[in-house]
Amino acid sequence: MSQLHYVSSLSCFTFITDTTHTI
């Protein structure tokens, strides 16, 4: 797994978590 892919999945996961907590 490349570093870039790892970072993108992490930010995506963080974004989803943030959205879920906001709602």
C-alpha positions as CSV (number, residue, x, y, z in Angstrom):
1,M,0.0,0.0,0.0
2,S,1.4,3.4,-1.0
3,Q,1.8,6.3,1.4
4,L,-0.5,8.5,-0.7
5,H,-3.3,5.9,-0.7
6,Y,-3.0,5.5,3.1
7,V,-3.2,9.3,3.6
8,S,-6.2,9.6,1.3
9,S,-8.1,6.8,3.0
10,L,-7.3,8.3,6.4
11,S,-8.6,11.8,5.4
12,C,-11.7,10.2,3.9
13,F,-12.3,8.2,7.1
14,T,-11.7,11.4,9.2
15,F,-14.1,13.3,7.0
16,I,-16.8,10.7,7.3
17,T,-16.3,10.5,11.1
18,D,-16.5,14.3,11.3
19,T,-19.7,14.4,9.3
20,T,-21.3,11.7,11.4
21,H,-20.5,13.5,14.6
22,T,-21.8,16.8,13.2
23,I,-25.2,15.3,12.4
